[in-house]
Amino acid sequence: MKQLLTLLAATVAISAQAQTGARIAGTVKDSEGKPMAAATVSLLRVKDSSLAKLAVSDKNGHYEFTGIKEGRYLLSITSVGHDKLIVPAFDANTSVDVPVATLSRTSTAMAGVTVQSRKPLVEARLDKMVVNVDASPTNAGSSALDVLEKSPGITLDRDGNISLKGKSGVIVLVDGKQTFLSGQDLSNMLRNMPAAQLDQIEIMTQPSAKYDASGNSGVLNLRTKKGLQKGLNGSINLSYVQGRHPKTPNSFNLNYRTGKVNMFGSLSASYFEGYNELDLTRRFKNSAGVFDTTFIQQSRGRWYGENYNARLGLDYNIDKKTSIGFMVNGGTNPRGHNAESISDIRAGNGNLVRTNKALSGNRDKWKNFGGNVNFRKQLKKQGAEFSADADYVLYRTESRQVSDNNEFDAAKNPTGIPYLLHGTLTQNIDILSAKMDFVTPTAKGGKFEAGAKSSYVKTDNNAPYKSFDHIRKIDTTDKRSDHFIYEENINAAYANWSQQLKKWSYQVGLRLEHTHSVGTSVALANKVTRDYVQLFPTAFVNYKVDDKNTFGLSYGRRLERPNYQDLNPFQRILDQYTYQQGNPYLTPQFSHNVELSHNFRGALNTVLNYSYTDDIISEVLKQNDAEKKTFQTRENIASRRNIGLAVSLNMPVKKWWFVNLYTNVFNNQFKGIVNERPLDVSFTAFMVNFSQQFRLNKGWTIEQSGWFRSKSQEGGLMLAEPMGVVSFGVSKNILKNQGTLKLNVSDPFFLQQFRGNINFGNISTSIQNRWDNRRVGLSFSYRFSKGQNAPQQKRRTSSAQDELNRVGGGQQ
């Protein structure tokens, strides 16, 4: 019996060993004898050097493999900033205790471990889409605006206004902070921001209640580069771009992290020249409703400027759970624009009646300054945190504008009295904003967030236009002169709760915003006052079927407030017959957004979306048929229903061939009243973004990218013709992977030209616009680093969440 029991015990032991396998364990330390966390330990088979298993050392430097088949193995141990260590071969049977492995710091520190262009160009995640800017060689010498334009689902109209998935109303953040700009000033800022300063672009179509409610179609967050390594690190980026005219965006980034202090800064300096060619054809009706006059207008403009920006910040860890940070940034952008506009005015039979020639010039001195202070405190409860931010931002600009209008008869003889207009226009914008946020975990994997924000904005716009009195031979105050002051106070509070239950995850939130604003001007008979309180609910639910499939459903209510310059009633003229004018009576537009999504293996993402928006703020044209004048303004014209299907695919075809494809098919329907006439129009359109990369040996990468937008309806009135672009790029890692050379050829076939038509009521207009988009760019970037990797810290968002996107409208 004793022998039988012994035999049974041996059999069980052998069986258990066969089921569990061998155990291999050890410890990793640095050259100073301190345990090393997060070291990568690779278990390799000796016979073919193939990988058997991976492990990562814990905070005590310990690692362990279990269930290993009997055999002969060796270990490869690596850690950022240290030389790789190979542990000699050993036999694995029941249990192996590997001697302590000591890693030596590499003599080149971080210099050789920077991996360039290895991230995918586009990552589709459940809550957002991420564009990795450095992954694309075609971004060489480009601007932030260029990168946005070719990003999935994003389109720009002829004025630089941004739309997402066919819907206008996008809020733009830079590192979580608003730019406080809109319209042409936002476009100008993004055009002057080198793409080399950007790390990622986050595209969020359904932000949570934590974000400001503004932005009907979603939020774009431009994340700039910020070093995470301990010690000194940074980058230098030099570019030269040649189109018809030259451009040279350059930047320098520096970060120093040691002990409790992290300091960071950046400088950028750019010079740019460009052109704009605008062709307009407008037809006017007489009192009998018959077209009797046609304006054929050609405007040729040349713009130029310089841009200098600086940012300096400091983060200080008071203790392990408390930090405070400061940041200041500012810049100046002297710029100018000259244009010649010639309008042939023809009768109904096509005969030339007269010609108007307008010479205009604009000189801007644009300056801005911003300051931020932030505080972060981790509370006693694991995962609980309190944070606060305060911001002050100012913009100052002085614009000298001149417009000389002369008319000639059919024989080119001067006729009439020249209209000579000039003025020095000033714009002062001051923004104060503060917010605080609280987050704490709840039972069973839940999380509760709450916060509050308050902001105050004042814009002071003075336009003392002067026109020349030819009789008295003096300058007199022109009827276009005005002085507009706008003040706005927004107070908000939100609460957000999320929960993870096995395969299900939920999130619900509610944001309350109170808005009070007052607009006054010399031209307005009364003050325009707005005072309203609105609730903005959000809800999300995700279900993870398995490791390959995840479904999501979300809802959110959002609004879009008018841009500050859209409220400004000033007139900005192209010639005496054509001008732009703001509308102080604009009201916000509100939308309901629903999205159903499916993600397959992180590579294929499909989203079905529906939205309904009231009181759409849209660009409209108005005509005075008697005086033959046309002006552009914005009005709350209609409701919009949008339904669309977006599909994105991001995958490697081969180890060296990567493909990114995004397509969006959508239908917009507009219903309302425009120029006292009913509007009811529906149009289906689609857009495609495509890129493919070939990652070759010795650090070479080749890319072909492009986008195409079909014929589409803009704002209910404008029918825009198809437009697209194709670009090519190549990059080469040099200087032991610390440097990169990139060559980019953008739009060599000159496909990116805007063409559109409006035929509605008494409006009959066709537009064609061309600009300096066909160009070649060469850039060089050099990365330097001396230190070791540090844990990534949470990127902060400032108290400026809505206001920064609404400053602007200045002329370029």
C-alpha positions in Angstrom: 0.0 0.0 0.0 2.9 2.4 0.9 4.5 1.7 -2.5 1.2 2.4 -4.2 0.6 5.7 -2.5 4.2 6.7 -3.3 3.6 5.9 -6.9 0.3 7.8 -7.0 2.0 10.9 -5.4 4.8 10.9 -8.0 2.3 10.6 -10.8 0.3 13.6 -9.4 3.5 15.6 -9.1 4.6 14.8 -12.6 1.1 15.6 -13.9 1.1 19.0 -12.1 4.5 19.9 -13.4 3.4 19.0 -16.9 0.3 21.2 -16.5 2.0 24.2 -14.9 5.5 24.2 -16.5 8.6 25.8 -15.2 8.9 29.1 -13.3 11.6 31.7 -14.2 12.0 34.8 -12.0 14.6 37.6 -11.3 15.2 41.2 -10.5 16.4 44.2 -12.5 18.4 47.0 -11.0 20.2 50.1 -12.3 23.9 50.9 -12.0 23.3 52.5 -8.6 21.6 49.3 -7.3 18.1 50.7 -7.3 15.2 48.5 -8.5 14.1 49.4 -12.0 10.4 49.4 -12.9 8.9 49.0 -16.4 12.0 47.2 -17.8 11.1 44.9 -20.7 12.2 41.3 -20.2 12.1 39.0 -23.3 12.4 35.2 -22.9 14.0 33.8 -26.0 14.5 30.2 -27.1 18.1 29.4 -27.7 17.6 27.1 -30.6 16.2 29.8 -32.9 16.2 33.1 -30.9 12.4 33.2 -31.2 10.3 35.0 -28.5 8.7 32.7 -26.0 7.2 35.3 -23.6 7.4 38.9 -22.5 7.3 40.4 -19.0 7.6 43.9 -17.5 9.4 44.4 -14.1 7.2 45.8 -11.3 8.1 48.8 -9.0 10.5 46.5 -7.1 12.2 45.5 -10.3 10.8 42.0 -10.0 9.7 39.9 -13.0 8.4 36.4 -13.3 7.5 33.8 -16.0 5.3 30.8 -15.3 4.0 27.9 -17.3 7.2 27.7 -19.3 7.9 24.5 -21.3 11.1 22.7 -20.4 14.0 23.8 -22.6 17.0 26.1 -23.0 16.4 29.8 -22.9 18.1 33.2 -22.6 16.9 36.6 -21.5 17.0 40.0 -23.2 16.4 43.0 -20.9 15.9 46.5 -22.1 14.8 49.9 -20.6 14.7 53.4 -22.1 17.9 55.2 -21.6 19.9 52.1 -20.8 22.0 49.5 -22.7 20.4 46.2 -23.5 21.5 43.3 -21.3 21.7 39.6 -22.5 21.5 37.0 -19.7 23.4 33.9 -20.7 21.6 30.7 -21.6 20.1 28.4 -18.9 18.0 25.3 -18.7 14.4 25.7 -17.5 13.0 22.7 -15.6 11.1 23.2 -12.4 12.2 26.6 -11.2 15.0 29.1 -12.1 16.1 32.1 -10.1 18.0 34.3 -12.4 20.9 36.4 -10.9 20.2 40.1 -10.4 20.4 41.9 -13.8 22.1 45.3 -13.7 21.5 47.8 -16.5 24.0 50.5 -17.3 22.9 53.9 -18.5 23.5 54.3 -22.3 26.3 56.8 -23.1 24.1 58.5 -25.7 21.2 58.8 -23.2 18.0 59.2 -25.2 19.6 60.1 -28.4 19.2 56.8 -30.2 15.8 55.7 -28.9 13.5 58.1 -30.6 11.4 56.2 -33.0 10.1 58.4 -35.8 7.1 57.7 -38.1 6.3 54.4 -36.4 2.9 55.5 -35.1 0.0 55.0 -37.4 -1.1 58.1 -39.2 -4.7 57.8 -37.9 -5.9 55.9 -34.9 -9.7 55.2 -34.6 -10.7 55.0 -30.9 -14.2 54.7 -29.4 -14.4 58.3 -28.1 -12.3 60.1 -30.8 -10.1 59.9 -33.8 -6.4 60.7 -33.4 -4.1 62.0 -36.2 -0.4 61.6 -35.5 1.1 64.5 -37.3 4.8 63.4 -37.5 3.8 60.1 -39.1 3.2 61.8 -42.4 6.0 63.0 -44.6 3.5 65.1 -46.6 3.3 67.4 -43.6 6.8 68.7 -44.3 6.9 72.5 -44.2 3.1 72.5 -43.8 1.0 74.5 -41.4 -1.6 73.4 -38.8 -4.3 74.5 -41.2 -2.9 72.3 -43.9 -2.9 69.2 -41.6 -6.4 69.9 -40.5 -7.7 70.2 -44.0 -6.5 66.7 -44.9 -7.6 65.1 -41.6 -10.5 62.6 -41.7 -14.0 64.2 -41.8 -12.7 67.9 -41.8 -13.4 70.4 -44.6 -12.7 74.1 -45.0 -14.8 76.5 -46.9 -13.4 79.3 -49.1 -13.2 81.6 -46.0 -11.3 79.0 -43.9 -14.3 78.1 -41.7 -14.0 74.5 -40.4 -16.7 71.8 -40.8 -16.7 68.3 -39.4 -18.7 65.5 -41.1 -20.5 68.0 -43.2 -21.6 70.1 -40.2 -20.3 73.6 -39.3 -19.7 74.7 -35.7 -16.4 73.2 -34.6 -14.6 74.3 -31.4 -10.8 74.4 -31.7 -8.5 73.8 -28.7 -4.7 73.9 -28.5 -3.5 71.7 -25.6 -7.1 72.0 -24.2 -7.0 75.8 -24.5 -9.2 77.7 -26.9 -7.5 79.9 -29.4 -10.1 82.6 -28.8 -10.1 83.2 -32.6 -12.6 82.5 -35.3 -13.2 83.1 -39.0 -10.2 84.5 -40.9 -8.2 85.3 -37.8 -8.5 81.6 -36.7 -7.4 80.5 -40.2 -4.5 83.0 -40.1 -3.3 81.7 -36.7 -3.5 78.0 -37.8 -1.8 79.0 -41.1 1.1 80.5 -39.2 1.5 77.6 -36.7 4.1 75.1 -38.1 2.9 71.5 -38.3 6.3 70.6 -36.8 5.0 72.0 -33.4 2.1 69.5 -33.4 2.1 66.1 -31.9 -1.5 64.9 -32.4 -4.9 66.2 -33.5 -7.8 64.8 -31.5 -11.2 64.8 -33.3 -14.1 64.4 -30.9 -17.6 64.4 -32.4 -19.4 63.7 -29.1 -17.5 65.4 -26.2 -18.7 64.8 -22.6 -20.4 67.3 -20.3 -16.9 68.3 -19.0 -16.3 70.3 -22.3 -18.0 73.6 -23.1 -21.3 73.1 -24.8 -20.2 75.2 -27.8 -19.4 73.4 -31.0 -22.3 71.8 -32.8 -20.3 69.3 -34.7 -17.6 68.6 -32.1 -14.2 69.5 -30.7 -10.7 69.5 -32.3 -7.9 69.5 -29.9 -4.4 70.3 -31.3 -1.8 68.7 -28.9 1.6 70.3 -29.2 4.9 68.6 -28.4 6.0 68.5 -24.8 9.0 66.5 -23.6 8.3 63.7 -21.1 12.0 62.7 -20.5 13.9 63.7 -17.4 16.7 66.0 -18.2 17.0 68.3 -21.2 15.3 67.6 -24.5 13.9 69.5 -27.4 13.7 69.8 -31.2 14.6 72.3 -34.0 12.5 72.4 -37.1 13.5 74.4 -40.2 11.4 74.5 -43.4 11.3 76.3 -46.7 8.2 76.1 -49.0 8.1 77.4 -52.5 4.8 78.0 -54.3 4.3 80.9 -56.5 5.6 82.8 -53.5 8.0 81.7 -50.7 7.1 80.6 -47.2 9.3 79.6 -44.3 7.8 78.2 -41.1 10.4 77.5 -38.4 10.2 76.5 -34.7 12.2 75.5 -31.7 11.0 73.5 -28.7 12.8 72.9 -25.4 11.9 71.0 -22.2 13.8 70.5 -19.0 12.5 68.1 -16.3 14.4 67.4 -13.1 13.3 66.7 -9.6 10.1 68.6 -8.8 10.4 71.1 -11.7 9.5 70.9 -15.3 10.2 73.9 -17.5 9.2 74.1 -21.2 9.2 76.7 -23.9 8.9 77.2 -27.6 9.7 79.8 -30.3 8.4 80.0 -33.8 9.2 82.5 -36.6 7.6 82.4 -40.0 7.6 84.5 -43.1 5.0 84.0 -45.8 3.8 85.3 -49.1 0.8 84.2 -51.1 -1.9 85.3 -53.5 -5.6 85.1 -53.9 -7.5 85.2 -57.2 -11.3 85.7 -56.9 -13.7 85.8 -59.8 -17.3 86.8 -59.3 -20.2 87.0 -61.7 -23.4 88.6 -60.4 -26.6 89.2 -62.2 -29.3 91.8 -61.2 -32.9 92.1 -62.1 -34.9 95.2 -63.0 -38.3 96.1 -61.5 -40.0 93.7 -64.0 -37.9 90.8 -62.7 -35.8 90.6 -65.8 -32.0 90.3 -65.6 -30.7 93.6 -67.0 -27.2 94.0 -65.5 -24.3 91.7 -65.1 -21.2 92.4 -62.9 -18.1 90.4 -64.0 -15.6 91.0 -61.3 -11.9 90.0 -61.0 -10.0 90.5 -57.8 -6.3 89.8 -57.6 -4.7 90.0 -54.2 -1.2 89.5 -52.8 -0.7 89.0 -49.1 2.5 88.8 -47.0 3.5 88.8 -43.4 5.7 87.6 -40.5 4.7 85.7 -37.4 6.6 85.4 -34.2 5.3 83.5 -31.2 6.8 82.4 -27.9 5.6 80.2 -25.0 7.2 79.7 -21.6 5.9 77.5 -18.8 6.8 75.9 -15.5 5.3 73.0 -13.6 6.3 72.6 -9.9 5.5 69.5 -7.8 5.0 70.8 -4.2 4.8 67.3 -3.0 3.9 63.9 -4.5 0.2 64.8 -4.8 0.2 68.5 -5.3 1.5 70.6 -8.3 1.2 74.1 -9.5 1.9 75.4 -13.0 2.4 78.7 -14.8 2.4 79.6 -18.5 2.7 82.7 -20.6 2.5 83.0 -24.3 2.4 85.8 -26.8 3.2 86.9 -30.3 3.1 89.5 -33.0 1.9 89.1 -36.6 2.6 92.2 -38.8 0.9 91.5 -42.1 -0.4 93.2 -45.2 -2.7 92.6 -48.2 -3.0 94.5 -51.5 -5.7 93.8 -54.0 -6.9 95.2 -57.3 -10.5 94.5 -58.2 -11.9 95.3 -61.6 -15.6 95.0 -62.3 -17.0 95.2 -65.8 -20.7 96.3 -65.6 -22.6 95.0 -68.6 -26.1 95.5 -69.9 -28.6 92.7 -70.5 -27.4 92.4 -74.1 -23.8 92.0 -73.0 -22.5 95.4 -73.9 -20.1 97.1 -71.6 -21.6 100.0 -69.8 -18.9 101.0 -67.3 -16.0 99.6 -65.3 -15.2 100.1 -61.6 -11.6 99.8 -60.6 -10.8 99.4 -56.8 -7.3 99.5 -55.3 -7.3 98.4 -51.7 -4.6 97.9 -49.1 -4.5 96.7 -45.6 -1.7 96.8 -43.0 -2.3 95.0 -39.7 -0.3 95.0 -36.5 -1.7 92.0 -34.6 -0.5 91.2 -31.1 -1.6 88.8 -28.4 -0.7 87.8 -24.9 -2.0 85.0 -22.6 -1.3 83.9 -19.1 -2.4 80.8 -17.2 -2.0 79.5 -13.7 -3.1 76.0 -12.7 -3.3 73.9 -9.6 -3.7 70.2 -9.2 -4.2 68.2 -5.9 -4.5 64.4 -5.7 -6.8 63.6 -2.7 -6.4 60.8 -0.1 -8.8 58.5 -1.9 -7.0 56.7 -4.7 -7.9 58.3 -8.1 -9.6 61.4 -6.5 -8.3 64.8 -7.7 -9.1 68.5 -7.6 -7.8 70.9 -10.2 -8.3 74.6 -11.0 -7.2 77.0 -13.8 -7.3 80.7 -14.4 -6.6 82.5 -17.7 -6.2 86.0 -19.0 -5.9 86.6 -22.7 -5.7 89.8 -24.7 -5.6 90.6 -28.4 -4.7 94.0 -29.8 -4.8 94.9 -33.5 -4.5 98.1 -35.5 -5.5 97.9 -39.1 -4.8 100.7 -41.7 -7.2 100.2 -44.6 -7.4 102.1 -47.9 -9.9 101.6 -50.7 -9.7 103.8 -53.8 -12.6 103.4 -56.3 -12.6 104.9 -59.8 -15.2 104.4 -62.6 -14.6 104.5 -66.3 -17.1 104.5 -69.2 -17.1 102.0 -72.1 -14.4 103.9 -73.8 -12.2 103.8 -70.6 -12.7 107.5 -69.9 -12.9 108.5 -66.2 -16.5 109.2 -65.2 -18.2 110.1 -61.9 -16.5 111.1 -58.7 -13.9 108.7 -57.3 -14.8 107.1 -54.0 -11.8 107.3 -51.7 -12.1 105.5 -48.3 -9.5 105.0 -45.6 -9.4 104.4 -41.9 -7.3 103.1 -39.0 -9.4 100.5 -37.3 -8.6 99.2 -33.8 -9.8 96.0 -32.1 -9.2 95.3 -28.4 -10.3 92.0 -26.9 -9.9 91.0 -23.2 -10.9 87.6 -21.8 -10.9 86.5 -18.2 -11.7 82.8 -17.5 -11.5 80.5 -14.5 -12.6 76.9 -13.8 -12.3 74.1 -11.3 -12.8 70.4 -11.6 -13.3 67.5 -9.2 -13.1 63.8 -9.9 -13.4 60.8 -7.6 -13.9 57.1 -8.1 -17.1 55.4 -6.9 -18.0 51.9 -6.0 -17.7 49.1 -8.5 -15.4 50.8 -10.9 -17.4 54.0 -11.3 -16.2 57.6 -11.6 -17.9 60.9 -10.7 -16.8 64.3 -12.1 -18.1 67.8 -11.4 -16.9 71.3 -12.1 -17.7 74.9 -12.7 -16.5 77.7 -15.0 -17.0 81.4 -15.4 -15.8 83.7 -18.2 -16.0 87.3 -19.1 -15.2 88.7 -22.6 -15.1 92.3 -23.8 -14.5 93.3 -27.4 -14.0 97.0 -28.3 -14.0 97.7 -32.0 -13.6 101.2 -33.4 -13.9 102.0 -37.1 -13.5 105.8 -37.8 -13.7 105.6 -41.6 -12.9 108.7 -43.6 -13.9 109.5 -47.2 -12.6 112.3 -49.3 -14.9 115.2 -50.1 -14.0 116.3 -53.6 -15.9 119.6 -53.3 -14.4 120.8 -50.0 -11.1 118.9 -50.7 -11.0 117.4 -47.2 -11.5 114.1 -45.5 -14.9 113.7 -43.8 -16.4 111.0 -41.6 -17.8 108.3 -43.7 -21.3 106.7 -43.1 -19.6 103.4 -42.7 -18.0 104.6 -39.4 -19.0 102.8 -36.2 -17.9 102.0 -32.7 -19.1 98.5 -31.4 -18.6 97.2 -27.9 -19.6 93.7 -26.9 -19.6 92.2 -23.4 -20.4 88.6 -22.5 -20.5 86.6 -19.3 -20.9 82.8 -19.2 -21.3 80.8 -16.1 -21.4 77.0 -16.2 -21.5 73.9 -14.0 -21.5 70.2 -14.9 -21.7 66.8 -13.4 -20.6 63.6 -15.1 -20.8 59.9 -14.0 -19.3 56.8 -15.7 -19.4 53.1 -14.8 -17.7 50.0 -16.1 -19.7 46.7 -15.6 -18.1 43.7 -17.2 -18.6 44.2 -21.0 -20.8 47.3 -20.6 -19.6 50.9 -19.9 -21.9 53.8 -19.3 -21.5 57.6 -19.0 -24.1 60.3 -18.4 -23.6 64.0 -17.9 -25.4 67.3 -17.6 -24.0 70.8 -18.2 -25.8 74.0 -17.3 -24.8 77.3 -18.9 -26.1 80.8 -18.2 -25.2 83.4 -20.8 -25.6 87.2 -20.5 -24.4 89.5 -23.3 -24.8 93.1 -24.3 -23.9 94.7 -27.7 -23.8 98.4 -28.3 -22.7 100.6 -31.3 -23.2 104.1 -32.7 -25.3 102.7 -35.6 -27.6 100.6 -33.4 -30.7 102.4 -32.1 -30.8 100.1 -29.0 -28.6 97.8 -27.1 -28.8 94.1 -28.2 -29.1 92.1 -25.0 -29.2 88.3 -24.7 -29.9 86.4 -21.4 -30.6 82.7 -21.4 -30.1 79.5 -19.3 -29.7 76.2 -21.1 -29.2 72.5 -20.1 -26.9 70.2 -22.2 -27.3 66.5 -21.4 -24.9 63.8 -22.7 -25.2 60.0 -22.6 -22.9 57.2 -23.8 -23.1 53.4 -23.7 -20.5 50.9 -25.0 -20.7 47.1 -25.2 -17.6 45.0 -25.8 -18.8 41.8 -27.5 -15.4 40.3 -27.6 -11.7 41.3 -28.2 -12.6 42.2 -31.8 -16.0 43.9 -31.7 -17.2 46.9 -29.7 -20.5 48.8 -30.2 -21.3 52.3 -28.9 -24.3 54.6 -28.7 -24.1 58.3 -27.7 -26.3 61.4 -27.5 -25.5 65.0 -26.8 -27.1 68.4 -27.0 -24.8 71.3 -28.0 -24.9 74.9 -29.2 -23.0 77.3 -31.4 -22.7 80.9 -30.3 -22.1 83.6 -32.9 -18.4 84.5 -33.4 -17.5 87.9 -32.0 -16.8 89.4 -35.4 -20.0 88.0 -36.9 -21.8 90.2 -34.3 -19.8 93.2 -35.2 -21.9 95.4 -37.6 -18.9 96.9 -39.4 -18.6 96.9 -43.1 -15.5 95.5 -44.7 -15.4 96.4 -48.4 -14.0 94.8 -51.5 -15.2 97.7 -53.7 -18.0 100.2 -53.4 -20.4 97.6 -54.8 -19.3 94.6 -52.7 -18.7 94.3 -49.0 -19.1 92.2 -45.9 -21.2 93.2 -42.8 -21.7 91.7 -39.4 -25.1 91.1 -37.7 -25.5 92.0 -34.0 -28.9 90.3 -33.9 -27.6 86.8 -34.4 -28.8 84.2 -31.8 -27.2 80.9 -30.9 -28.0 77.7 -32.8 -28.8 74.5 -30.9 -28.3 70.9 -32.0 -29.2 67.3 -30.9 -26.6 64.7 -32.0 -26.9 60.9 -32.0 -24.1 58.5 -33.0 -24.1 54.7 -33.3 -20.6 53.2 -33.7 -18.9 49.9 -34.3 -15.2 49.2 -33.9 -13.6 46.0 -35.3 -10.1 45.1 -34.0 -9.2 48.7 -33.6 -8.7 48.9 -37.4 -12.2 49.3 -38.9 -14.5 52.0 -37.4 -18.1 52.6 -38.6 -20.2 55.5 -37.3 -23.8 56.3 -38.2 -24.8 59.8 -37.1 -27.9 61.9 -36.9 -28.3 65.6 -35.9 -30.9 68.2 -35.9 -30.0 71.9 -35.5 -32.3 74.9 -35.0 -31.6 78.5 -36.1 -28.6 77.7 -38.3 -26.1 80.6 -38.5 -25.3 80.7 -42.2 -23.6 83.0 -44.7 -26.1 84.8 -46.9 -25.9 87.3 -49.8 -28.2 90.3 -50.0 -28.6 92.5 -53.1 -29.9 96.0 -53.7 -31.0 95.6 -57.3 -31.6 99.4 -57.7 -28.1 100.4 -56.5 -26.5 97.2 -57.9 -24.9 96.5 -54.6 -24.2 93.1 -53.0 -23.2 92.4 -49.4 -22.4 89.2 -47.5 -23.6 88.7 -43.9 -24.7 86.0 -41.5 -28.2 85.2 -40.4 -30.2 82.6 -38.5 -31.8 81.2 -41.6 -33.1 77.7 -41.1 -33.1 74.3 -39.4 -30.8 71.6 -40.6 -31.2 67.8 -40.5 -27.9 65.9 -41.0 -27.6 62.1 -41.4 -24.4 60.4 -42.3 -22.3 57.2 -42.4 -18.6 57.4 -41.8 -16.2 54.5 -42.2 -12.5 54.6 -41.4 -9.9 51.8 -42.0 -6.4 51.9 -40.6 -4.3 48.8 -41.2 -1.0 47.4 -42.5 -1.3 45.6 -45.9 2.3 44.4 -45.4 4.8 45.0 -42.7 6.1 47.9 -44.8 2.9 49.1 -46.4 0.2 51.0 -44.3 -3.1 52.2 -45.5 -5.5 54.8 -44.0 -8.9 55.3 -45.6 -11.8 57.5 -44.4 -15.0 58.1 -46.2 -18.2 59.9 -45.1 -21.5 60.0 -46.9 -24.0 62.5 -45.6 -27.3 64.2 -46.4 -28.1 67.8 -45.3 -31.6 69.2 -45.4 -32.2 72.9 -44.8 -35.7 74.4 -44.1 -36.3 78.0 -43.3 -36.7 81.6 -44.6 -34.0 83.4 -46.5 -34.4 87.0 -47.9 -38.1 86.7 -47.1 -38.4 83.6 -49.3 -39.0 79.9 -48.2 -36.0 77.6 -48.4 -36.3 73.8 -48.6 -33.3 72.1 -50.0 -31.8 68.6 -49.5 -28.5 67.4 -50.8 -26.3 64.2 -50.5 -22.6 64.5 -50.6 -19.5 62.5 -49.7 -15.9 63.0 -48.8 -12.8 60.7 -48.9 -9.4 61.0 -47.1 -6.8 58.5 -48.2 -3.1 57.9 -47.5 -0.7 55.1 -47.9 2.8 54.8 -46.5 5.7 52.7 -47.6 8.3 52.2 -44.8 11.5 51.1 -46.4 14.8 50.1 -45.0 17.5 52.5 -43.7 14.9 55.0 -42.4 13.2 55.8 -45.6 9.4 56.5 -45.7 7.4 57.3 -48.8 3.8 58.6 -48.7 1.0 59.4 -51.1 -2.0 61.2 -49.6 -5.1 63.1 -50.7 -8.7 64.0 -50.2 -11.8 64.6 -52.3 -15.1 66.3 -51.6 -18.0 65.8 -54.0 -20.5 68.5 -55.0 -22.1 69.8 -51.8 -24.5 72.3 -50.3 -23.0 74.9 -48.1 -25.2 76.7 -45.6 -28.4 76.0 -47.7 -27.6 78.5 -50.4 -24.2 77.8 -52.0 -23.8 74.8 -54.3 -20.1 74.0 -54.2 -18.4 72.1 -57.0 -16.2 69.1 -56.3 -12.7 69.8 -55.0 -9.7 67.7 -53.9 -6.0 67.5 -53.6 -3.2 64.9 -54.1 0.2 65.2 -52.4 3.4 63.2 -52.2 6.1 63.0 -49.6 9.3 61.3 -48.7 11.3 61.3 -45.5 14.7 60.0 -44.4 16.0 59.5 -40.8 19.6 60.8 -40.5 22.2 61.6 -37.8 21.6 58.3 -36.0 17.8 58.8 -36.1 18.0 62.2 -34.3 17.4 64.1 -37.5 14.8 63.8 -40.2 14.7 65.2 -43.7 11.3 65.5 -45.4 10.3 66.6 -48.9 6.7 67.3 -49.7 5.0 68.1 -53.0 1.5 69.5 -52.4 -1.2 69.6 -55.0 1.1 69.4 -58.1 -2.0 69.0 -60.3 -3.6 72.2 -58.9 -6.9 70.5 -58.1 -7.7 72.5 -55.0 -9.8 75.4 -56.3 -13.1 76.5 -55.1 -16.1 77.0 -57.5 -19.6 77.6 -56.4 -23.0 79.0 -57.4 -26.0 80.6 -55.7 -29.3 80.8 -57.5 -32.0 81.8 -55.0 -34.6 84.5 -55.3 -33.1 87.6 -56.8 -29.5 86.2 -56.1 -27.6 84.8 -59.1 -23.9 84.6 -58.3 -21.0 82.3 -59.4 -17.7 82.3 -57.5 -14.3 80.9 -58.3 -11.4 81.2 -56.0 -7.7 80.1 -56.3 -4.8 80.5 -54.0 -1.1 79.6 -53.5 -1.7 75.9 -52.8 0.6 74.2 -55.3 4.0 74.1 -53.7 7.1 72.2 -52.7 8.4 72.0 -49.2 11.6 70.8 -47.7 12.1 70.5 -43.9 14.8 69.4 -41.5 14.1 68.5 -37.9 16.6 67.6 -35.2 15.8 66.1 -31.9 18.1 66.2 -28.9 17.7 64.6 -25.5 19.9 64.0 -22.5 18.0 62.1 -19.8 15.7 59.2 -19.1 12.0 58.6 -19.8 9.6 59.9 -17.2 6.0 58.8 -16.7 3.5 60.7 -18.8 1.5 63.3 -17.0 -2.0 64.2 -17.7 -2.4 67.0 -20.2 -4.1 69.9 -18.7 -7.0 71.9 -20.1 -7.3 75.5 -19.2 -10.3 77.5 -18.1 -10.6 78.8 -21.6 -12.9 76.3 -23.2 -15.2 78.3 -25.5 -14.2 81.9 -25.8 -10.9 81.5 -27.7 -12.7 80.2 -30.8 -14.9 83.2 -31.3 -12.6 86.1 -31.7 -11.8 87.1 -35.2 -13.1 88.2 -38.5 -10.3 90.6 -39.3 -9.1 90.9 -42.8 -6.0 89.1 -44.1 
